[in-house]
Amino acid sequence: MSLDRQDVEKIAHLARLDINETDVSTYAQNLSSILDLVEQMNSVDTDNVEPMAHPTDAVQRLREDEVREGNQRERFQEMAPQVENGLYLVPKVIE
């Protein structure tokens, strides 16, 4: 697909882009190349191709969901400047 000067100017207007007059032909050529690539990709037969979540079909190794560390709330609250009823008290920063 080939774009001409008017197509690029219309696209730039719709996208609210300010393109220099000297650059319009370069944009037309680059956009035409992109559209040609998309057209080429659309022509590939993908009927028997299963969709993948990742291009390398990698599987993430996950660890077992188990507790490895005990509750240390009391220990951490001993270090806190102010605690009340198991909650951390922080100074008010917004009036």
The first five atom37 places (N, CA, C, CB, O) and aatype in JSON, in Angstrom:
{
  "aatype": [12, 15, 10, 3, 1, 5, 3, 19, 6, 11, 9, 0, 8, 10, 0, 1, 10, 3, 9, 2, 6, 16, 3, 19, 15, 16, 18, 0, 5, 2, 10, 15, 15, 9, 10, 3, 10, 19, 6, 5, 12, 2, 15, 19, 3, 16, 3, 2, 19, 6, 14, 12, 0, 8, 14, 16, 3, 0, 19, 5, 1, 10, 1, 6, 3, 6, 19, 1, 6, 7, 2, 5, 1, 6, 1, 13, 5, 6, 12, 0, 14, 5, 19, 6, 2, 7, 10, 18, 10, 19, 14, 11, 19, 9, 6],
  "atom_mask": [
    [1, 1, 1, 1, 1],
    [1, 1, 1, 1, 1],
    [1, 1, 1, 1, 1],
    [1, 1, 1, 1, 1],
    [1, 1, 1, 1, 1],
    [1, 1, 1, 1, 1],
    [1, 1, 1, 1, 1],
    [1, 1, 1, 1, 1],
    [1, 1, 1, 1, 1],
    [1, 1, 1, 1, 1],
    [1, 1, 1, 1, 1],
    [1, 1, 1, 1, 1],
    [1, 1, 1, 1, 1],
    [1, 1, 1, 1, 1],
    [1, 1, 1, 1, 1],
    [1, 1, 1, 1, 1],
    [1, 1, 1, 1, 1],
    [1, 1, 1, 1, 1],
    [1, 1, 1, 1, 1],
    [1, 1, 1, 1, 1],
    [1, 1, 1, 1, 1],
    [1, 1, 1, 1, 1],
    [1, 1, 1, 1, 1],
    [1, 1, 1, 1, 1],
    [1, 1, 1, 1, 1],
    [1, 1, 1, 1, 1],
    [1, 1, 1, 1, 1],
    [1, 1, 1, 1, 1],
    [1, 1, 1, 1, 1],
    [1, 1, 1, 1, 1],
    [1, 1, 1, 1, 1],
    [1, 1, 1, 1, 1],
    [1, 1, 1, 1, 1],
    [1, 1, 1, 1, 1],
    [1, 1, 1, 1, 1],
    [1, 1, 1, 1, 1],
    [1, 1, 1, 1, 1],
    [1, 1, 1, 1, 1],
    [1, 1, 1, 1, 1],
    [1, 1, 1, 1, 1],
    [1, 1, 1, 1, 1],
    [1, 1, 1, 1, 1],
    [1, 1, 1, 1, 1],
    [1, 1, 1, 1, 1],
    [1, 1, 1, 1, 1],
    [1, 1, 1, 1, 1],
    [1, 1, 1, 1, 1],
    [1, 1, 1, 1, 1],
    [1, 1, 1, 1, 1],
    [1, 1, 1, 1, 1],
    [1, 1, 1, 1, 1],
    [1, 1, 1, 1, 1],
    [1, 1, 1, 1, 1],
    [1, 1, 1, 1, 1],
    [1, 1, 1, 1, 1],
    [1, 1, 1, 1, 1],
    [1, 1, 1, 1, 1],
    [1, 1, 1, 1, 1],
    [1, 1, 1, 1, 1],
    [1, 1, 1, 1, 1],
    [1, 1, 1, 1, 1],
    [1, 1, 1, 1, 1],
    [1, 1, 1, 1, 1],
    [1, 1, 1, 1, 1],
    [1, 1, 1, 1, 1],
    [1, 1, 1, 1, 1],
    [1, 1, 1, 1, 1],
    [1, 1, 1, 1, 1],
    [1, 1, 1, 1, 1],
    [1, 1, 1, 0, 1],
    [1, 1, 1, 1, 1],
    [1, 1, 1, 1, 1],
    [1, 1, 1, 1, 1],
    [1, 1, 1, 1, 1],
    [1, 1, 1, 1, 1],
    [1, 1, 1, 1, 1],
    [1, 1, 1, 1, 1],
    [1, 1, 1, 1, 1],
    [1, 1, 1, 1, 1],
    [1, 1, 1, 1, 1],
    [1, 1, 1, 1, 1],
    [1, 1, 1, 1, 1],
    [1, 1, 1, 1, 1],
    [1, 1, 1, 1, 1],
    [1, 1, 1, 1, 1],
    [1, 1, 1, 0, 1],
    [1, 1, 1, 1, 1],
    [1, 1, 1, 1, 1],
    [1, 1, 1, 1, 1],
    [1, 1, 1, 1, 1],
    [1, 1, 1, 1, 1],
    [1, 1, 1, 1, 1],
    [1, 1, 1, 1, 1],
    [1, 1, 1, 1, 1],
    [1, 1, 1, 1, 1]
  ],
  "atom_positions": [
    [[0.86, -1.18, 0.0], [0.0, 0.0, 0.0], [0.89, 1.23, 0.0], [-0.97, 0.0, 1.23], [1.85, 1.32, 0.77]],
    [[0.59, 2.13, -0.83], [1.41, 3.33, -0.96], [0.61, 4.56, -0.51], [1.9, 3.5, -2.42], [-0.52, 4.78, -0.96]],
    [[1.2, 5.32, 0.37], [0.57, 6.56, 0.84], [1.15, 7.74, 0.08], [0.76, 6.74, 2.38], [2.34, 7.76, -0.22]],
    [[0.33, 8.7, -0.21], [0.82, 9.91, -0.87], [0.84, 11.06, 0.13], [-0.05, 10.26, -2.11], [0.52, 10.89, 1.3]],
    [[1.21, 12.22, -0.36], [1.36, 13.41, 0.48], [0.06, 13.76, 1.21], [1.81, 14.59, -0.38], [0.09, 14.09, 2.4]],
    [[-1.07, 13.7, 0.51], [-2.36, 14.06, 1.13], [-2.73, 13.08, 2.25], [-3.47, 14.08, 0.06], [-3.28, 13.49, 3.27]],
    [[-2.42, 11.79, 2.06], [-2.7, 10.81, 3.11], [-1.92, 11.12, 4.38], [-2.37, 9.39, 2.62], [-2.47, 11.09, 5.48]],
    [[-0.64, 11.41, 4.24], [0.21, 11.71, 5.39], [-0.26, 12.98, 6.09], [1.69, 11.86, 4.96], [-0.31, 13.03, 7.32]],
    [[-0.61, 13.99, 5.32], [-1.09, 15.23, 5.92], [-2.4, 15.01, 6.67], [-1.27, 16.32, 4.83], [-2.61, 15.59, 7.74]],
    [[-3.28, 14.17, 6.13], [-4.54, 13.88, 6.8], [-4.3, 13.09, 8.09], [-5.47, 13.09, 5.87], [-4.92, 13.37, 9.12]],
    [[-3.4, 12.11, 8.04], [-3.06, 11.33, 9.24], [-2.45, 12.24, 10.3], [-2.08, 10.18, 8.89], [-2.78, 12.13, 11.48]],
    [[-1.56, 13.12, 9.88], [-0.93, 14.05, 10.83], [-1.97, 14.96, 11.45], [0.16, 14.88, 10.13], [-1.91, 15.25, 12.65]],
    [[-2.92, 15.42, 10.65], [-3.98, 16.28, 11.19], [-4.83, 15.52, 12.2], [-4.87, 16.83, 10.04], [-5.13, 16.04, 13.27]],
    [[-5.23, 14.3, 11.87], [-6.05, 13.5, 12.78], [-5.32, 13.17, 14.08], [-6.5, 12.22, 12.1], [-5.93, 13.1, 15.14]],
    [[-4.01, 12.97, 13.98], [-3.2, 12.66, 15.16], [-2.71, 13.91, 15.86], [-2.01, 11.79, 14.76], [-2.0, 13.83, 16.87]],
    [[-3.07, 15.06, 15.34], [-2.66, 16.36, 15.9], [-1.14, 16.47, 15.98], [-3.28, 16.56, 17.3], [-0.59, 16.89, 16.99]],
    [[-0.49, 16.07, 14.88], [0.97, 16.15, 14.78], [1.35, 17.27, 13.82], [1.56, 14.81, 14.31], [0.7, 17.47, 12.79]],
    [[2.39, 17.98, 14.18], [2.89, 19.04, 13.32], [4.12, 18.5, 12.58], [3.25, 20.33, 14.14], [5.17, 18.3, 13.19]],
    [[3.97, 18.26, 11.29], [5.05, 17.71, 10.49], [5.55, 18.78, 9.53], [4.58, 16.43, 9.71], [4.76, 19.47, 8.88]],
    [[6.87, 18.91, 9.46], [7.46, 19.86, 8.51], [7.16, 19.42, 7.08], [9.0, 19.98, 8.73], [7.1, 18.23, 6.79]],
    [[6.97, 20.39, 6.22], [6.67, 20.1, 4.82], [7.78, 19.28, 4.17], [6.48, 21.41, 4.04], [7.51, 18.45, 3.3]],
    [[9.01, 19.5, 4.59], [10.13, 18.78, 3.98], [10.17, 17.31, 4.39], [11.45, 19.45, 4.35], [10.78, 16.48, 3.71]],
    [[9.52, 16.98, 5.51], [9.54, 15.61, 6.03], [8.37, 14.76, 5.56], [9.57, 15.64, 7.53], [8.35, 13.56, 5.81]],
    [[7.4, 15.34, 4.9], [6.19, 14.61, 4.52], [6.51, 13.43, 3.61], [5.2, 15.55, 3.82], [5.95, 12.35, 3.79]],
    [[7.4, 13.61, 2.67], [7.72, 12.51, 1.74], [8.41, 11.36, 2.47], [8.61, 13.02, 0.59], [8.18, 10.19, 2.15]],
    [[9.26, 11.68, 3.45], [9.92, 10.64, 4.24], [8.89, 9.87, 5.07], [10.99, 11.26, 5.17], [8.94, 8.64, 5.14]],
    [[7.96, 10.6, 5.68], [6.91, 9.94, 6.45], [6.06, 9.06, 5.55], [6.03, 10.98, 7.16], [5.68, 7.96, 5.94]],
    [[5.76, 9.52, 4.36], [4.95, 8.73, 3.42], [5.66, 7.43, 3.07], [4.66, 9.55, 2.14], [5.03, 6.38, 3.01]],
    [[6.94, 7.51, 2.83], [7.71, 6.32, 2.49], [7.78, 5.35, 3.67], [9.12, 6.7, 2.04], [7.58, 4.15, 3.49]],
    [[8.05, 5.87, 4.87], [8.15, 5.02, 6.06], [6.81, 4.37, 6.4], [8.65, 5.83, 7.25], [6.76, 3.17, 6.7]],
    [[5.74, 5.14, 6.36], [4.42, 4.58, 6.66], [4.01, 3.55, 5.61], [3.36, 5.7, 6.73], [3.39, 2.54, 5.94]],
    [[4.34, 3.8, 4.36], [4.04, 2.83, 3.3], [4.79, 1.52, 3.54], [4.41, 3.4, 1.92], [4.24, 0.44, 3.33]],
    [[6.03, 1.62, 3.98], [6.81, 0.41, 4.28], [6.19, -0.38, 5.43], [8.27, 0.78, 4.64], [6.12, -1.6, 5.38]],
    [[5.74, 0.32, 6.44], [5.09, -0.34, 7.58], [3.81, -1.04, 7.13], [4.78, 0.68, 8.71], [3.56, -2.18, 7.5]],
    [[3.0, -0.35, 6.34], [1.75, -0.95, 5.86], [2.03, -2.14, 4.94], [0.91, 0.09, 5.13], [1.27, -3.1, 4.94]],
    [[3.09, -2.08, 4.15], [3.46, -3.22, 3.31], [3.85, -4.42, 4.16], [4.62, -2.84, 2.38], [3.49, -5.55, 3.84]],
    [[4.57, -4.18, 5.25], [4.95, -5.26, 6.15], [3.71, -5.88, 6.79], [5.91, -4.74, 7.23], [3.62, -7.1, 6.89]],
    [[2.77, -5.06, 7.23], [1.54, -5.57, 7.82], [0.76, -6.39, 6.8], [0.67, -4.41, 8.36], [0.22, -7.44, 7.12]],
    [[0.71, -5.92, 5.58], [0.03, -6.64, 4.51], [0.7, -7.99, 4.26], [0.01, -5.81, 3.22], [0.02, -9.0, 4.04]],
    [[2.02, -8.0, 4.29], [2.77, -9.24, 4.09], [2.5, -10.21, 5.25], [4.28, -8.95, 3.98], [2.34, -11.41, 5.01]],
    [[2.43, -9.71, 6.48], [2.15, -10.56, 7.64], [0.73, -11.11, 7.59], [2.37, -9.78, 8.95], [0.48, -12.24, 8.0]],
    [[-0.21, -10.32, 7.09], [-1.6, -10.78, 6.97], [-1.75, -11.87, 5.93], [-2.51, -9.61, 6.64], [-2.71, -12.64, 5.99]],
    [[-0.85, -11.95, 4.97], [-0.97, -12.95, 3.92], [-0.5, -14.33, 4.37], [-0.19, -12.51, 2.71], [-0.72, -15.31, 3.65]],
    [[0.15, -14.43, 5.52], [0.65, -15.72, 6.02], [-0.52, -16.54, 6.54], [1.72, -15.51, 7.13], [-1.38, -16.03, 7.25]],
    [[-0.53, -17.84, 6.19], [-1.58, -18.74, 6.64], [-1.29, -19.16, 8.08], [-1.68, -19.99, 5.7], [-0.31, -19.85, 8.35]],
    [[-2.16, -18.75, 9.0], [-1.98, -19.07, 10.43], [-3.13, -19.91, 10.96], [-1.85, -17.79, 11.25], [-3.38, -19.92, 12.17]],
    [[-3.84, -20.6, 10.08], [-5.0, -21.38, 10.52], [-4.64, -22.49, 11.49], [-5.7, -21.97, 9.32], [-5.39, -22.75, 12.43]],
    [[-3.52, -23.14, 11.28], [-3.14, -24.28, 12.14], [-2.11, -23.9, 13.19], [-2.6, -25.41, 11.29], [-1.46, -24.78, 13.76]],
    [[-1.95, -22.63, 13.46], [-0.98, -22.16, 14.45], [-1.71, -21.85, 15.74], [-0.2, -20.92, 13.94], [-2.66, -21.07, 15.75]],
    [[-1.26, -22.47, 16.83], [-1.89, -22.24, 18.12], [-1.34, -20.95, 18.74], [-1.64, -23.45, 19.07], [-0.13, -20.73, 18.75]],
    [[-2.22, -20.08, 19.25], [-1.74, -18.84, 19.87], [-0.85, -19.12, 21.07], [-2.92, -17.96, 20.29], [-1.07, -20.08, 21.81]],
    [[0.14, -18.27, 21.25], [1.06, -18.42, 22.38], [1.05, -17.16, 23.23], [2.5, -18.73, 21.89], [0.8, -16.07, 22.72]],
    [[1.32, -17.32, 24.51], [1.38, -16.17, 25.41], [2.76, -15.51, 25.35], [1.07, -16.6, 26.85], [2.9, -14.35, 25.72]],
    [[3.77, -16.23, 24.87], [5.13, -15.73, 24.83], [5.79, -16.27, 23.56], [5.93, -16.14, 26.11], [5.57, -17.43, 23.22]],
    [[6.59, -15.46, 22.86], [7.15, -15.93, 21.59], [8.08, -17.13, 21.73], [7.91, -14.82, 20.94], [8.21, -17.9, 20.77]],
    [[8.71, -17.33, 22.87], [9.58, -18.49, 23.04], [8.88, -19.61, 23.77], [10.85, -18.11, 23.78], [9.49, -20.63, 24.08]],
    [[7.59, -19.45, 24.05], [6.78, -20.45, 24.74], [7.45, -20.88, 26.05], [6.56, -21.67, 23.83], [7.44, -22.05, 26.41]],
    [[8.02, -19.9, 26.76], [8.7, -20.17, 28.02], [7.68, -20.39, 29.13], [9.64, -19.01, 28.38], [6.59, -19.83, 29.12]],
    [[8.07, -21.21, 30.08], [7.23, -21.5, 31.24], [7.94, -20.94, 32.46], [6.95, -23.03, 31.39], [9.13, -21.19, 32.67]],
    [[7.21, -20.2, 33.25], [7.8, -19.61, 34.45], [7.87, -20.65, 35.56], [7.0, -18.38, 34.9], [6.89, -21.32, 35.86]],
    [[9.04, -20.75, 36.15], [9.19, -21.68, 37.27], [8.65, -21.02, 38.52], [10.69, -22.1, 37.46], [9.08, -19.92, 38.89]],
    [[7.72, -21.66, 39.16], [7.1, -21.12, 40.36], [7.45, -21.99, 41.55], [5.58, -21.02, 40.19], [7.56, -23.21, 41.43]],
    [[7.62, -21.36, 42.7], [7.87, -22.13, 43.91], [6.53, -22.49, 44.54], [8.76, -21.34, 44.91], [5.5, -21.91, 44.2]],
    [[6.57, -23.44, 45.43], [5.37, -23.84, 46.14], [4.89, -22.67, 47.01], [5.64, -25.09, 47.01], [5.7, -21.93, 47.57]],
    [[3.6, -22.52, 47.11], [3.01, -21.46, 47.91], [2.91, -21.94, 49.35], [1.61, -21.06, 47.36], [1.9, -22.5, 49.78]],
    [[3.99, -21.71, 50.08], [4.03, -22.16, 51.47], [4.68, -21.09, 52.33], [4.79, -23.51, 51.61], [5.52, -20.33, 51.85]],
    [[4.31, -21.03, 53.58], [4.87, -20.06, 54.51], [6.28, -20.49, 54.85], [4.01, -19.92, 55.8], [6.5, -21.62, 55.29]],
    [[7.24, -19.61, 54.66], [8.63, -19.92, 54.96], [9.16, -19.11, 56.14], [9.5, -19.68, 53.73], [10.22, -19.41, 56.69]],
    [[8.43, -18.1, 56.52], [8.88, -17.24, 57.6], [7.7, -16.99, 58.51], [9.48, -15.91, 57.06], [6.59, -16.74, 58.05]],
    [[7.94, -17.05, 59.79], [6.86, -16.85, 60.75], [6.47, -15.38, 60.91], [0.0, 0.0, 0.0], [7.16, -14.49, 60.41]],
    [[5.39, -15.15, 61.61], [4.9, -13.81, 61.87], [5.86, -13.09, 62.82], [3.47, -13.85, 62.46], [6.1, -13.57, 63.93]],
    [[6.4, -11.95, 62.39], [7.36, -11.2, 63.2], [6.81, -9.81, 63.52], [8.7, -11.08, 62.47], [7.58, -8.87, 63.74]],
    [[5.5, -9.69, 63.56], [4.87, -8.39, 63.79], [5.33, -7.76, 65.1], [3.37, -8.53, 63.79], [5.66, -6.57, 65.13]],
    [[5.36, -8.53, 66.16], [5.78, -7.99, 67.46], [7.21, -7.46, 67.41], [5.65, -9.07, 68.56], [7.51, -6.39, 67.95]],
    [[8.1, -8.21, 66.77], [9.5, -7.79, 66.66], [9.63, -6.48, 65.91], [10.32, -8.88, 65.98], [10.38, -5.59, 66.32]],
    [[8.91, -6.35, 64.79], [9.0, -5.14, 64.0], [8.34, -3.95, 64.69], [8.36, -5.35, 62.64], [8.81, -2.82, 64.56]],
    [[7.27, -4.19, 65.43], [6.6, -3.1, 66.12], [7.4, -2.6, 67.32], [5.21, -3.54, 66.56], [7.21, -1.47, 67.76]],
    [[8.28, -3.43, 67.85], [9.16, -2.97, 68.93], [10.12, -1.9, 68.42], [9.96, -4.15, 69.51], [10.53, -1.03, 69.18]],
    [[10.47, -1.96, 67.14], [11.4, -0.98, 66.55], [10.69, 0.28, 66.09], [12.14, -1.61, 65.38], [11.35, 1.3, 65.86]],
    [[9.37, 0.24, 65.96], [8.61, 1.38, 65.43], [8.56, 2.51, 66.46], [7.18, 0.95, 65.04], [8.5, 2.24, 67.66]],
    [[8.58, 3.76, 66.01], [8.51, 4.89, 66.94], [7.21, 4.93, 67.74], [8.68, 6.18, 66.18], [7.23, 5.19, 68.94]],
    [[6.07, 4.66, 67.08], [4.79, 4.69, 67.77], [3.89, 3.58, 67.25], [4.1, 6.07, 67.59], [3.74, 3.39, 66.04]],
    [[3.29, 2.84, 68.2], [2.39, 1.75, 67.86], [1.21, 1.82, 68.83], [3.11, 0.34, 67.93], [1.38, 2.12, 70.01]],
    [[0.02, 1.53, 68.3], [-1.16, 1.49, 69.16], [-2.11, 0.4, 68.66], [-1.87, 2.87, 69.19], [-2.5, 0.39, 67.5]],
    [[-2.47, -0.51, 69.55], [-3.38, -1.62, 69.23], [-2.92, -2.41, 68.0], [-4.8, -1.09, 69.0], [-3.75, -2.79, 67.17]],
    [[-1.63, -2.65, 67.87], [-1.1, -3.43, 66.75], [-0.97, -2.66, 65.46], [0.0, 0.0, 0.0], [-0.65, -3.26, 64.43]],
    [[-1.19, -1.36, 65.48], [-1.09, -0.54, 64.27], [0.06, 0.45, 64.4], [-2.42, 0.21, 63.99], [0.36, 0.92, 65.5]],
    [[0.69, 0.76, 63.29], [1.75, 1.75, 63.27], [1.12, 3.13, 63.22], [2.72, 1.53, 62.07], [0.22, 3.38, 62.42]],
    [[1.59, 4.03, 64.06], [1.11, 5.41, 64.06], [2.13, 6.27, 63.32], [0.89, 5.94, 65.52], [3.33, 6.22, 63.59]],
    [[1.63, 7.05, 62.39], [2.52, 7.91, 61.61], [2.06, 9.36, 61.78], [2.52, 7.5, 60.1], [0.87, 9.62, 62.0]],
    [[2.99, 10.31, 61.67], [2.59, 11.71, 61.83], [1.73, 12.17, 60.66], [3.83, 12.6, 61.95], [1.88, 11.71, 59.53]],
    [[0.82, 13.09, 60.96], [-0.03, 13.65, 59.93], [0.81, 14.58, 59.06], [-1.25, 14.41, 60.56], [1.5, 15.46, 59.57]],
    [[0.74, 14.39, 57.74], [1.55, 15.19, 56.84], [0.72, 16.14, 56.0], [2.36, 14.29, 55.95], [1.27, 17.07, 55.4]],
    [[-0.58, 15.94, 55.94], [-1.46, 16.83, 55.16], [-2.45, 17.47, 56.12], [-2.2, 16.05, 54.02], [-3.11, 16.78, 56.9]],
    [[-2.54, 18.78, 56.05], [-3.47, 19.5, 56.92], [-4.87, 19.42, 56.41], [-3.07, 20.92, 57.06], [-5.78, 19.98, 57.03]]
  ]
}
